[in-house]
Amino acid sequence: MPTIYQQFQDLNGAEKAYLRNHPHHVLALKESRSAAFAETQRRFGKNARNDKSDAFRHCFWSALLARELGYVNALAFTSAHENFPGNNIKEKQMDLHNNRAGLDIGRNKGSNAQLSTRCMAALQSGKLKIMVK
């Protein structure tokens, strides 16, 4: 397992800048990322790219962050996360859309199970964007 320092080195510049200003958010960011990947794996059996599992993961991760860090901080970090050289514009737009849906879900609080259920409902109702069916 990579060290915290190694994980920090893997972040993009915008994410690093956010964490320099909010070092107390590191644990919440790390835990929410792990929870989002685990829940996506549980629900879909995979963590793929540009499909329903990706849309759900972005929504759920953002919902967790909004609950833990507040809407404004979660929006700042999730936007920073998508801000890296070479990020395909269509993928970035999809991810930002799904992040925003999750932020709106998370601002209403709730348990992990409740946030997961709300993100799944958003996916099933067509509120989340996907590129690959």
N, C-alpha and C positions, 0 to 999 in steps of 0.2 A: 504494500500500500504506500502511495507517495506521501511524503511529508507535507505539512502545511506549506512550507517554503516552496516545495516543488509545485504544489497546486497553485500557489500564488503566481509563480513564474509562468504557468500555462494560461493565465488570464490575459485578456486583451488590454490595451492601454486604458480604455475607458473604465473597465471593471477595476483595474488597479487604482485609478484615480478615485473612484467611488470609495474603495476600501481604505485608502489613505485618509479620507475624510470621515469615514464611518467604521473604524476598526472593530468597534463593539458589535457590528452586524455579521462578523465572520461566521460565528457558530450557527446563527439562524440561516444564513445562506447555505452553509455546508449541509445542515440537517434537512432543510427543505429540498435541496437538490437530491439527496439520497432518498428521501421519502417519495419524491415525484418519480424517480426512476423505478423504485420498488413497486409503487402502486401501478405504474404503467405496465410493468412486467406482469404483475398479478392479473390485471384486467385483460391485457392483450397477448400475453405470452412473448412479448418482444418490446424493444425500444427502437423503432425504426425511424426513418427520415421522410418527412413530407406526407405521411399517411395519417390515419386516424390516431394511431398511437402517439405520434409526434404532436398532433394538435392537442390531444388530451394532456400529454406531459407538460406542454407549455402552459396550458390553462391551469392545471393543478398546481404546478410549481409557482406560478404567479399568484394564485389564490392563497397559497401558504405564505408567500412573502408579504402579501397585502395584510394578512391577518397578523403576522409577526412584526413587521417593520412599519406598517402603515402604508396607505395608498401611495403617497408622494414618494417615499423612499423606495418602495417596491417598483414603482414606475421608473424611477431614475436608474435602478440597477438593471431591470429587465431591458430597458432601452440601451444601456451601456453594453449589456451582454450581446446584443444584436449588432453592435457598432464595431465591426472589424473589417479590415481590408479583404476583399475577395468574397464577401458575403453576397450571394446571388440575390438580386433585388426582389425577385418574386418570392424567394424563401424568406427573406427579411420581412417583407410585407405580410406574409402569412403568419410568421412567428409573432410579429408585433400585434397583429390582430388578435391572435389567440392569447397572447399575454394580456392584452387589454381586457378581454372577456374574463380571464382569470382574476385580474385585479378587481374588476367589478364584483365578481362572486366573492372574493376574499374580504372585501371591505365590509361585507355583512357578517363577518366572523363565522364561527362554527367549528366543529371538530374536523379532524382529517377526513373521517368517513363522510361527513356532511358535505365538505368541500369537494371531495371526490365524486359524490353522487351528483352534485350540481354541475360539475364540469362534464360528467358523462351525459347528463340531460342536455347540456348546451351542445355537445357533439351530436347527439341523436336528433336534436331538433334543427340541425343545420346552422347553428350560430357560430361554429368554429369552421375555419378554412382548412382545406387539405388540397394537396396537389396531386397525390397518387391515391387511387382508390383501391 
